[in-house]
Amino acid sequence: MDLSFISKQKTKKQDEELKDDQPLEETIQVKQLSSYETLFDSEGAPTIKIREDDILGPILMYVDLDLYTGTWKGSVLLLVPISVQTPTVEFYDSQCNSKFMGSPVKIGQYQQSVFYRYDFSVPLDDSIDKRISYQINGTSETYVFTIPSAHTNHEMSREHGLVSIDTRFERSLERIVSEETYNQIFDKLEDMPPSTRHLFVLMGIPIIYPRLTYVEEAMGFLSRSSLIKMNIFQKEGAFSKLLNDFGEPELLDDLNDHWTAGCHLEERKALVLRLQELSNHRKVRVTFVAGDVHCCGVGCFKQSNSEIPEVQDFRYMPQIISSAIVNSPPPNVVIRLLHLSSKKYTLDNFTYEKMVDLFVKDVNGKNPPNNNKKLLGRRNYASFEQISDSQNILVKINVQNETNNGTVPYEYKIAPLQLGNVI
């Protein structure tokens, strides 16, 4: 599979993720705004309408990449949009203060971006009743405005469902998704067809991932400290990359994005417990699919009672981490740090979580760097296939060779849920 065309088509801040930064950086109307204070002024700010082409152009560039020539001819590239930790519009998230997000410019920019992104989504199966596909209109309680967020629920086949949760729109340092929106999502999931046996939950970033508690605490101290006011951290200084455009540590922004950040752990636990309840009474296997971290791996939640096999364990929820096709992987020292932080964690009295030793050998047949078997820092993509004679799902994480020619598959099998007597 030749993906070189994506690299050739990339613009300044675009990669395998669809991001519309150009209106913020290049549009004439936005350039005319002289300061953030003007953006904050909800009453005095000029009414700015981002031109249609400013939003539509970058999306068309991704859709029209000669995908229907050669091996792609006669094929359909299915698009299931999801608003995740990487924003459609840069800074539209917890990385920015609420005043900026509530400005007329950012609201209009976000509205048009979401509209055109969803205009390109296509149904996954024409034979399926279109009423089964939902878009949930969540609302934000954190800010003074209301715009529909974008949570989607699709039936991929008679036995497989998919839900993508918008973890971008409502997110703040305190919450990722509001309780009201969670209730709407689970109400729709209760309406899944009785034939559904496997639910895939799309997450922008992994919900199961090694903790970086010490780094998070250090960056939090830096954020609260007067050190960030020192000249060495200003935009012209040698350490300018430590801060983002709002004077906060850049790494802390990234850490706060994660479900495993200390500020999001309680919400994360509540979500997993609700999914366990859904899995138990609807008898569906739940699998998380995540990315954004530019490496690959497998994690899982499991029943603490080791005598219960996976096929009878509704608490068994695997997670496939696959990213990225284009972005360069993190250096080995980062992967090593993640492995040092990777251990078995307890969710509650009945559930634990861990990363799986999937990468016993690297793509070259040698031991992985520093014998890190849980995460592999190479470009990759994942494929999912139901084994014909069973309900098992065979996942292949296809990892790029050292020669950049071809991939090496790493397989992981997901068992269906066949409930027995489980506490």
SULMO-V937899 format. One record per residue. N is the residue number from 1. PHI is phi in degrees with one decimal (* if undefined). NEAR is the number of other C-alpha atoms within 12 Angstrom. Layout:
N&PHI&NEAR / N&PHI&NEAR
This chain:
1&*&19 / 2&-91.6&18 / 3&-108.7&26 / 4&-64.8&17 / 5&-63.0&19 / 6&-66.0&25 / 7&-61.7&21 / 8&-68.1&17 / 9&-93.8&23 / 10&-67.1&23 / 11&-105.6&20 / 12&-50.5&15 / 13&-121.8&24 / 14&-113.8&27 / 15&-136.4&29 / 16&-74.4&29 / 17&-98.3&33 / 18&-87.8&37 / 19&-126.1&37 / 20&-108.1&40 / 21&-81.5&32 / 22&-57.8&31 / 23&-58.6&34 / 24&-71.7&32 / 25&-99.6&19 / 26&-121.2&18 / 27&-67.8&23 / 28&-58.6&17 / 29&-61.3&21 / 30&-72.7&30 / 31&-60.8&19 / 32&-69.7&18 / 33&-77.5&22 / 34&-87.1&14 / 35&-157.7&13 / 36&-64.6&25 / 37&-58.5&16 / 38&-64.5&24 / 39&-65.8&30 / 40&-68.9&24 / 41&-74.2&21 / 42&-67.6&23 / 43&-92.2&14 / 44&-92.9&14 / 45&-68.0&22 / 46&-65.9&20 / 47&-77.8&21 / 48&-116.1&26 / 49&-108.1&23 / 50&-67.8&29 / 51&-62.7&21 / 52&-54.7&20 / 53&-65.4&19 / 54&-65.5&28 / 55&-89.2&33 / 56&-70.5&29 / 57&-56.6&23 / 58&-60.5&32 / 59&-69.8&35 / 60&-60.9&21 / 61&-60.9&24 / 62&-76.3&29 / 63&-75.3&23 / 64&-104.0&18 / 65&-120.5&22 / 66&55.5&20 / 67&-72.7&22 / 68&-100.6&14 / 69&-114.3&12 / 70&61.6&12 / 71&-69.1&12 / 72&-86.3&15 / 73&-59.9&11 / 74&80.0&11 / 75&-99.4&12 / 76&-124.6&17 / 77&-91.0&20 / 78&-77.7&15 / 79&-123.8&19 / 80&-116.4&29 / 81&-66.3&37 / 82&-148.3&37 / 83&-86.2&39 / 84&-129.9&39 / 85&-65.2&43 / 86&-89.7&36 / 87&-77.3&35 / 88&-63.9&41 / 89&-118.7&40 / 90&-57.6&33 / 91&76.1&34 / 92&-88.0&38 / 93&-177.7&40 / 94&-72.3&37 / 95&-71.4&35 / 96&-128.2&32 / 97&-72.0&25 / 98&-65.1&28 / 99&-64.2&27 / 100&-67.9&29 / 101&-64.8&39 / 102&-86.6&34 / 103&-72.1&31 / 104&-57.1&29 / 105&-64.8&38 / 106&-68.9&41 / 107&-61.9&34 / 108&-62.8&31 / 109&-64.2&39 / 110&-67.8&39 / 111&-56.9&29 / 112&-69.6&29 / 113&-63.4&40 / 114&-62.7&34 / 115&-58.3&23 / 116&-73.8&25 / 117&-63.9&31 / 118&-77.3&25 / 119&-65.7&18 / 120&-98.5&21 / 121&-76.7&23 / 122&-126.2&19 / 123&-64.9&28 / 124&-80.1&25 / 125&-150.3&19 / 126&-65.0&15 / 127&-80.3&13 / 128&-90.6&19 / 129&-57.3&18 / 130&-63.8&17 / 131&-69.0&17 / 132&-75.3&29 / 133&-93.3&31 / 134&-120.9&28 / 135&-124.6&29 / 136&-93.0&28 / 137&-95.9&25 / 138&-77.4&29 / 139&-125.9&26 / 140&-95.0&31 / 141&-91.1&24 / 142&-77.2&25 / 143&-118.4&23 / 144&-84.9&18 / 145&-118.9&23 / 146&-131.9&20 / 147&-132.1&27 / 148&-59.6&26 / 149&-88.2&36 / 150&-125.9&38 / 151&-102.1&41 / 152&-123.8&38 / 153&-134.5&39 / 154&-123.7&44 / 155&-99.2&37 / 156&-78.6&31 / 157&-157.3&26 / 158&-67.1&22 / 159&-113.5&26 / 160&-126.7&34 / 161&-118.3&38 / 162&-140.0&39 / 163&-126.0&40 / 164&-113.6&37 / 165&-102.2&44 / 166&-75.6&41 / 167&-97.1&41 / 168&-106.7&42 / 169&-66.7&49 / 170&-92.1&42 / 171&-69.3&42 / 172&-139.1&31 / 173&-67.9&29 / 174&-91.9&22 / 175&-141.4&34 / 176&-99.6&39 / 177&-134.4&39 / 178&-72.7&30 / 179&-61.7&22 / 180&-59.4&19 / 181&-69.1&32 / 182&-55.7&33 / 183&-61.7&21 / 184&-64.0&26 / 185&-61.7&36 / 186&-72.2&28 / 187&-61.1&17 / 188&-69.8&28 / 189&-65.3&40 / 190&-66.0&25 / 191&-90.1&22 / 192&-58.0&35 / 193&-58.0&28 / 194&-58.8&18 / 195&-76.0&18 / 196&-66.8&30 / 197&-118.3&36 / 198&-144.3&40 / 199&-113.6&42 / 200&-97.8&37 / 201&-107.0&36 / 202&-82.9&36 / 203&-119.8&39 / 204&-62.9&36 / 205&-126.7&41 / 206&-62.3&41 / 207&-91.4&44 / 208&-115.3&45 / 209&-164.5&43 / 210&-58.6&36 / 211&-82.6&31 / 212&-123.7&30 / 213&-59.8&25 / 214&-65.9&19 / 215&-66.4&24 / 216&-60.9&26 / 217&-66.2&21 / 218&-64.7&17 / 219&-69.5&26 / 220&-64.8&27 / 221&-62.9&17 / 222&-62.7&24 / 223&-63.8&25 / 224&-82.5&16 / 225&-83.9&15 / 226&-74.1&15 / 227&-59.6&21 / 228&-69.2&28 / 229&-87.0&20 / 230&-73.0&18 / 231&-60.1&14 / 232&-66.0&17 / 233&-103.0&25 / 234&-77.1&22 / 235&-60.9&19 / 236&-93.0&13 / 237&-80.0&15 / 238&-67.0&13 / 239&-106.6&18 / 240&-60.8&21 / 241&-70.6&19 / 242&-71.9&27 / 243&-112.4&30 / 244&-92.2&24 / 245&-69.8&21 / 246&-113.1&22 / 247&75.7&28 / 248&-104.9&32 / 249&-58.1&35 / 250&-61.3&27 / 251&-65.6&25 / 252&-64.1&33 / 253&-55.5&32 / 254&-64.9&30 / 255&-65.6&34 / 256&-68.7&37 / 257&-67.2&39 / 258&-79.9&43 / 259&-59.9&38 / 260&-86.1&31 / 261&-63.8&34 / 262&-54.7&26 / 263&-73.8&25 / 264&-117.3&25 / 265&-64.4&28 / 266&-67.2&19 / 267&-64.6&27 / 268&-59.2&30 / 269&-60.7&26 / 270&-62.1&22 / 271&-64.6&29 / 272&-63.3&35 / 273&-64.8&26 / 274&-67.5&26 / 275&-68.4&35 / 276&-61.7&32 / 277&-61.7&24 / 278&-62.0&29 / 279&-60.2&34 / 280&-68.3&27 / 281&-85.5&21 / 282&-97.5&28 / 283&56.9&31 / 284&-120.7&40 / 285&-77.7&43 / 286&-108.3&45 / 287&-126.8&46 / 288&-89.2&36 / 289&-125.8&38 / 290&-141.1&38 / 291&-157.0&36 / 292&75.0&37 / 293&-95.5&41 / 294&61.1&35 / 295&-153.6&41 / 296&-133.1&46 / 297&174.2&50 / 298&-135.0&42 / 299&-130.4&38 / 300&-162.8&41 / 301&-92.7&39 / 302&-146.0&38 / 303&-64.6&30 / 304&-65.6&26 / 305&-75.8&18 / 306&-68.6&16 / 307&-77.8&14 / 308&-88.2&21 / 309&-68.9&22 / 310&-57.3&29 / 311&-65.2&28 / 312&-109.1&28 / 313&-107.8&38 / 314&-72.9&44 / 315&-81.9&43 / 316&-73.9&43 / 317&-131.0&44 / 318&-74.2&43 / 319&-135.0&39 / 320&-101.1&51 / 321&-105.8&46 / 322&-142.7&43 / 323&-172.9&37 / 324&-130.9&33 / 325&-74.4&35 / 326&-107.8&29 / 327&-60.5&28 / 328&-69.7&21 / 329&-71.1&26 / 330&-68.7&23 / 331&-64.6&18 / 332&-58.9&22 / 333&-65.0&16 / 334&-70.2&24 / 335&-60.0&32 / 336&-62.9&24 / 337&-61.4&22 / 338&-64.6&31 / 339&-67.2&30 / 340&-64.2&24 / 341&-91.7&24 / 342&-86.6&27 / 343&-153.2&22 / 344&-80.1&23 / 345&-109.7&26 / 346&-100.9&19 / 347&-83.9&29 / 348&-154.2&19 / 349&-67.8&15 / 350&-115.6&23 / 351&-133.8&27 / 352&-126.2&28 / 353&-134.7&34 / 354&-160.1&33 / 355&-94.5&37 / 356&-98.3&32 / 357&-77.6&25 / 358&-86.3&29 / 359&-101.8&35 / 360&-65.8&23 / 361&-128.0&23 / 362&-77.3&29 / 363&-63.5&29 / 364&-90.3&19 / 365&85.5&13 / 366&-92.3&15 / 367&-63.4&15 / 368&-63.9&24 / 369&-52.9&26 / 370&58.0&23 / 371&58.2&21 / 372&-82.7&32 / 373&-98.7&30 / 374&-94.6&39 / 375&-131.2&49 / 376&-121.5&46 / 377&-88.5&39 / 378&-141.8&39 / 379&-60.9&39 / 380&-164.0&42 / 381&-147.4&36 / 382&-118.5&33 / 383&-126.8&22 / 384&-125.6&25 / 385&-142.6&20 / 386&-82.9&23 / 387&-69.7&15 / 388&-60.3&9 / 389&-92.7&9 / 390&-156.7&14 / 391&-98.4&23 / 392&-65.5&25 / 393&-105.4&31 / 394&-95.9&24 / 395&-101.9&30 / 396&-119.0&28 / 397&-92.0&37 / 398&-92.1&34 / 399&-104.9&40 / 400&-63.6&35 / 401&-67.1&19 / 402&-62.4&18 / 403&-83.4&13 / 404&62.6&20 / 405&-123.4&16 / 406&85.6&18 / 407&-134.0&25 / 408&-115.3&26 / 409&-84.1&25 / 410&-117.2&34 / 411&-99.8&25 / 412&-142.6&30 / 413&-103.1&27 / 414&-105.2&35 / 415&-77.2&30 / 416&-70.4&34 / 417&-103.2&34 / 418&-128.1&26 / 419&-66.4&25 / 420&-112.8&15 / 421&-87.7&13 / 422&-115.5&23 / 423&-74.2&18
